[in-house]
């Protein structure tokens, strides 16, 4: 490219092209190092830092721009760069810089050059998209072209609008018809730009009985037009879709064109399917758009060109009205908006232009054909041959159609149950969309919510393939990832209702219906002090759920757990994640409630013990003080004198017991230490009640993880190990039976079955006297004193 720049006669233009190339290369290189500062200079506090001194060089400024775009090197990148600007992108960027340079020419040269650029670009676009004898309006905001077209329609239908203004609209209000499937906010934008009240908008419903549910109902539209005419209104403009913003469906444009010609209504068409007009084969519904009054297109995303304006093609014979409406301008700078597209079209050529659109359509067809072979994936598509948009979702079949979704017998499913299943599928589809976007970022999938179908995934390669560089291999990887996630989705959907029933049947647990959670379910443990009517946060509940989360994660199961606030309140809940295999919901719920109860009891025991120990210490201090006073009265004052007390104790020792206090943590009582010194042994005290263990003590097969259903037959163990295990059980049963028989025979030989044997009586008496029995071979067990 440097050699080609040297051939340019204009040195300023050659230098500008060279600088632009260096700037683009520098901004794309993330490894560029910051130039060291040459030295510190005195600065003024009133002037911002970047403006101080004599200015900065180009490298430093571009480095600053790069840091603002990508962040500092120390910071972690928040998101990878998704757009790869190729040579055709450089041409589009060059157009903006070149436009600034061209604007410095003298007026006559500028007028000729801008007129040539605008006329060439308009002619090329009209030929490519089969729009004969059309004019073009280039605009940055995609909806701006439609607003200008509405102004043109108002000036065309209201001849006195230029003189009387909005007074002529009062007697005969204009009506703009929009489809119910139009992009959100379009009607409000038009009213704000035109200064019209909202009653001037008429929302046309889509088909409900026949045809696509995202196509405009033509019969109902005709009825609305007749009603408006009878009320003294003026049907002004109809906005049709050649590819709706949601699912890419195309209205019956041919039928709508006939209706508009019958009632004198301006027909405007927009949508992504207009790009297929450049192909050799075009469906009849899209081809009819070439006969409309105006259409808006976005060639920038279709071709992967950055900063390229949108284009509105229209047909009108009165240049004065187009000038008043703002579709044409006498300013040369307004005509330079077409310069980036003018350069890019020449760089790509017709073959390159058509090839990019054709590649995007082939990607959509490839995905459609692959998804047809995948179970539990529903494709919402109008025409497989013409629509370059693929919308699909993971869905639950109707009851009785497939055993995978018969988690609950639902012959008489209530509307609430149907809505719950709808929310479950929506949450799973959102999860699937997020997973696919992470695994295949070049796929360009988007997650959207449709009123009738619910949450769906959209693949629109015309808007993303050229920017992301999507290839056929990416589509194949996308399908493979969908197939790998289906077992998880099916298992989770099957276990949701079973988990809900188990939780509702378990005391102490509350099932939380969270429509946004894609896992098995959400549950909350209701402790003893839980205020069920309050929606505020519960510190005690948060503590229990935090301990519960820690215990469940220690089990090393395949399930994922997390805690967070409830969907409709601030109370803490336990969220159970996706299930990749068959999970025993009963065991899972039993483990959750048993673990939560154990944590609650231990917490309550610790709190009670703290208070009891504090009171016990205070009581022990009082009793020890009282015992010290009693000892002083018994021994006398003389024995407390150091020298005299030692002499008295030597002549007349005091046989006083050592008195103290011991605190029994189990019973929570204060006891005397006198039995310890007398019997030289400490009492056993009270035994703690066993803590509930639930199903955590449930025996599992070797290698079986928690919450898995028990395997059967040869799937769990081999045939040899099963037989040996059964033989071992039979031996244990025979041995225990023999021991029971020997015990019964021994007791029957003693005469009276309840009387102890003489030998047992002698051993008991000997143990009480401290003398070993002659027939006892074991040594005598002494007290704690001997152990010291």
HELIX and SHEET records of a PDB file:
HELIX    1   1 UNK A    2  UNK A    6  1                                   5    
HELIX    2   2 UNK A   11  UNK A   28  1                                  18    
HELIX    3   3 UNK A   49  UNK A   51  5                                   3    
HELIX    4   4 UNK A   58  UNK A   70  1                                  13    
HELIX    5   5 UNK A   87  UNK A  102  1                                  16    
HELIX    6   6 UNK A  107  UNK A  128  1                                  22    
HELIX    7   7 UNK A  144  UNK A  157  1                                  14    
HELIX    8   8 UNK A  161  UNK A  164  1                                   4    
HELIX    9   9 UNK A  167  UNK A  171  1                                   5    
HELIX   10  10 UNK A  186  UNK A  194  1                                   9    
HELIX   11  11 UNK A  198  UNK A  200  5                                   3    
HELIX   12  12 UNK A  218  UNK A  230  1                                  13    
HELIX   13  13 UNK A  253  UNK A  263  1                                  11    
HELIX   14  14 UNK A  272  UNK A  278  5                                   7    
HELIX   15  15 UNK A  284  UNK A  287  1                                   4    
HELIX   16  16 UNK A  288  UNK A  291  5                                   4    
HELIX   17  17 UNK A  299  UNK A  303  1                                   5    
HELIX   18  18 UNK A  319  UNK A  325  1                                   7    
HELIX   19  19 UNK A  332  UNK A  335  1                                   4    
HELIX   20  20 UNK A  336  UNK A  338  5                                   3    
HELIX   21  21 UNK A  339  UNK A  371  1                                  33    
HELIX   22  22 UNK A  403  UNK A  405  5                                   3    
HELIX   23  23 UNK A  415  UNK A  439  1                                  25    
HELIX   24  24 UNK A  441  UNK A  443  5                                   3    
HELIX   25  25 UNK A  461  UNK A  468  1                                   8    
HELIX   26  26 UNK A  472  UNK A  504  1                                  33    
HELIX   27  27 UNK A  539  UNK A  554  1                                  16    
HELIX   28  28 UNK A  585  UNK A  635  1                                  51    
HELIX   29  29 UNK A  638  UNK A  640  5                                   3    
HELIX   30  30 UNK A  642  UNK A  651  1                                  10    
HELIX   31  31 UNK A  674  UNK A  679  1                                   6    
HELIX   32  32 UNK A  694  UNK A  697  5                                   4    
HELIX   33  33 UNK A  713  UNK A  715  5                                   3    
HELIX   34  34 UNK A  719  UNK A  748  1                                  30    
HELIX   35  35 UNK A  758  UNK A  769  1                                  12    
HELIX   36  36 UNK A  784  UNK A  787  1                                   4    
SHEET    1   A 7 UNK A 135  UNK A 139  0                                        
SHEET    2   A 7 UNK A 310  UNK A 314 -1                                        
SHEET    3   A 7 UNK A 294  UNK A 297 -1                                        
SHEET    4   A 7 UNK A 266  UNK A 270  1                                        
SHEET    5   A 7 UNK A 234  UNK A 241  1                                        
SHEET    6   A 7 UNK A 174  UNK A 179  1                                        
SHEET    7   A 7 UNK A 201  UNK A 204  1                                        
SHEET    1   B 4 UNK A 377  UNK A 380  0                                        
SHEET    2   B 4 UNK A 389  UNK A 394 -1                                        
SHEET    3   B 4 UNK A 454  UNK A 460 -1                                        
SHEET    4   B 4 UNK A 446  UNK A 450 -1                                        
SHEET    1   C 4 UNK A 509  UNK A 512  0                                        
SHEET    2   C 4 UNK A 521  UNK A 525 -1                                        
SHEET    3   C 4 UNK A 572  UNK A 576 -1                                        
SHEET    4   C 4 UNK A 561  UNK A 565 -1                                        
SHEET    1   D 2 UNK A 661  UNK A 664  0                                        
SHEET    2   D 2 UNK A 669  UNK A 672 -1                                        
END                                                                             
